[in-house]
Amino acid sequence: MPKGVTRRRPRTRAALLKAALETFAEHGFHATTIEQICERAGYTRGAYYSNFASKEELFLALFDEHSDRTVRRLAESIDALTAEEYTLTRLAELAARVEPDERDWYLVTTEFTLHAIRDPQAAWVLARHDARLRTEIARGLTLVLRRAGRELTVDADRFARLLIALREGGLAQSYVEPAELPPGSLERQFLAPLLEASTRRIPGPGTGIDDADADADAEGEGEGQSKRSGSDAVI
């Protein structure tokens, strides 16, 4: 392939992805035609098919791009925290952030999910991409909690599923009733207590936790824990 074409390919792909997201959100995944995407992006069908074999493949590329961007934004926000800011409440606040353009993506991914529920092949493919996102969430959450001196007491992948369910279920209600439930409200209210209930302090050098403290955490909510509130506990 000529070098000029190679250099243009990322720009072409990016323009097609942007146009697809806008067109899917406006007209719906099924109703949108490849011609509409090409027209909005300013490219030909040939340019489209040199990057994507189908609308399904285009959606999955959008899914991976959105996932990577979301994980990166959250990681950057967490990395900017000072040691004193590592509280469950602060982490929940960061996880509750919803970007203004999230509504378009929610419309698109919800429609494709319904399509996948009806189509076993689409479900199988989407599940592979979902699993990749959960792996990133589980890995990042484990590292962040460890940095804060805590660890999950439940399976990390299962907990990642719960976080996604809270996020997507909350957004569904928020976009129907934005005044009653602004986006991110459920995470801000319930994520910190959920983390408190699903983690424990890690005993060991440098954590300031002795074996007796670790045993108290493992036993659950005892008198030794009653002095701190679930949502305001400093890690």
PEHUBEL-V259174 format. One record per backbone hydrogen bond with DSSP energy under -0.5 kcal/mol. CO is the residue of the C=O (numbers start at 1). NH is the residue of the N-H. E is the energy in kcal/mol with one decimal. If there is no record, write none. Layout:
co = [CO | CO]
nh = [NH | NH]
e = [E | E]
This chain:
co = [2 | 3 | 4 | 5 | 6 | 8 | 9 | 10 | 11 | 12 | 13 | 14 | 15 | 16 | 17 | 18 | 19 | 20 | 21 | 22 | 23 | 23 | 24 | 28 | 33 | 34 | 35 | 36 | 37 | 38 | 38 | 44 | 45 | 46 | 48 | 48 | 54 | 55 | 56 | 57 | 58 | 59 | 60 | 61 | 62 | 63 | 64 | 65 | 66 | 67 | 68 | 69 | 70 | 71 | 72 | 73 | 74 | 75 | 76 | 78 | 82 | 83 | 85 | 86 | 87 | 88 | 89 | 90 | 91 | 92 | 94 | 99 | 100 | 101 | 101 | 102 | 103 | 104 | 105 | 106 | 107 | 108 | 109 | 110 | 111 | 112 | 113 | 114 | 115 | 116 | 118 | 119 | 120 | 121 | 122 | 123 | 124 | 125 | 126 | 127 | 128 | 129 | 130 | 131 | 132 | 133 | 134 | 135 | 136 | 137 | 138 | 139 | 140 | 141 | 142 | 143 | 144 | 145 | 146 | 149 | 151 | 155 | 156 | 157 | 158 | 159 | 160 | 161 | 162 | 163 | 164 | 165 | 166 | 167 | 168 | 169 | 170 | 171 | 172 | 173 | 177 | 182 | 184 | 185 | 186 | 187 | 187 | 190 | 191 | 192 | 193 | 194 | 195 | 196 | 198 | 198 | 200 | 201 | 204 | 204 | 209 | 210 | 211 | 212 | 213 | 214 | 215 | 216 | 217 | 220 | 222 | 222 | 223 | 225 | 229 | 233]
nh = [6 | 7 | 8 | 9 | 10 | 12 | 13 | 14 | 15 | 16 | 17 | 18 | 19 | 20 | 21 | 22 | 23 | 24 | 25 | 26 | 27 | 28 | 28 | 32 | 37 | 38 | 39 | 40 | 41 | 42 | 43 | 48 | 49 | 50 | 51 | 52 | 58 | 59 | 60 | 61 | 62 | 63 | 64 | 65 | 66 | 67 | 68 | 69 | 70 | 71 | 72 | 73 | 74 | 75 | 76 | 77 | 78 | 79 | 80 | 81 | 85 | 86 | 87 | 235 | 91 | 92 | 93 | 94 | 95 | 96 | 97 | 102 | 103 | 104 | 105 | 106 | 107 | 108 | 109 | 110 | 111 | 112 | 113 | 114 | 115 | 116 | 117 | 118 | 119 | 123 | 120 | 123 | 124 | 125 | 126 | 127 | 128 | 129 | 130 | 131 | 132 | 133 | 134 | 135 | 136 | 137 | 138 | 139 | 140 | 141 | 142 | 143 | 144 | 145 | 146 | 147 | 148 | 150 | 149 | 202 | 200 | 159 | 160 | 161 | 162 | 163 | 164 | 165 | 166 | 167 | 168 | 169 | 170 | 171 | 172 | 173 | 174 | 175 | 176 | 177 | 181 | 185 | 188 | 189 | 190 | 191 | 192 | 194 | 195 | 196 | 197 | 198 | 199 | 199 | 153 | 154 | 151 | 203 | 207 | 209 | 204 | 214 | 215 | 216 | 217 | 218 | 219 | 220 | 220 | 222 | 225 | 226 | 226 | 228 | 233 | 88]
e = [-1.9 | -2.3 | -1.6 | -1.6 | -0.6 | -2.5 | -2.8 | -2.4 | -2.2 | -2.3 | -2.4 | -2.3 | -2.4 | -2.5 | -2.4 | -2.0 | -2.5 | -3.2 | -2.2 | -1.7 | -3.0 | -0.6 | -2.2 | -1.6 | -1.7 | -2.6 | -2.6 | -2.2 | -2.3 | -1.8 | -2.2 | -1.9 | -2.9 | -1.1 | -1.8 | -2.7 | -1.7 | -2.6 | -2.3 | -1.8 | -2.1 | -2.7 | -2.3 | -2.2 | -2.8 | -2.6 | -2.6 | -2.3 | -2.5 | -2.5 | -2.3 | -2.5 | -2.1 | -2.4 | -2.4 | -1.9 | -2.4 | -2.6 | -1.0 | -1.7 | -1.1 | -1.2 | -2.4 | -1.1 | -2.4 | -2.2 | -2.0 | -2.0 | -2.2 | -1.4 | -1.1 | -2.0 | -0.6 | -0.5 | -1.1 | -2.5 | -2.2 | -1.9 | -3.0 | -2.1 | -1.6 | -2.1 | -2.2 | -2.0 | -1.9 | -2.5 | -2.0 | -1.3 | -1.4 | -0.5 | -0.6 | -2.5 | -2.4 | -2.1 | -2.7 | -2.5 | -1.3 | -1.5 | -2.8 | -2.3 | -1.6 | -1.9 | -2.6 | -2.3 | -1.7 | -2.4 | -3.2 | -2.5 | -2.6 | -2.8 | -2.3 | -2.1 | -2.5 | -2.6 | -2.1 | -2.3 | -1.5 | -3.5 | -1.4 | -2.8 | -2.2 | -2.2 | -2.1 | -1.9 | -1.9 | -2.3 | -2.2 | -2.4 | -2.4 | -2.3 | -3.0 | -2.5 | -1.9 | -2.3 | -2.0 | -1.5 | -2.4 | -2.7 | -0.7 | -2.6 | -2.7 | -2.0 | -2.2 | -1.9 | -2.8 | -2.2 | -0.5 | -1.9 | -2.7 | -2.5 | -2.2 | -1.1 | -0.6 | -0.7 | -2.8 | -0.6 | -2.2 | -0.6 | -1.8 | -0.6 | -1.1 | -2.1 | -2.4 | -2.0 | -2.1 | -2.2 | -1.8 | -0.7 | -0.9 | -1.2 | -1.2 | -0.9 | -0.5 | -1.7 | -0.7 | -1.3]
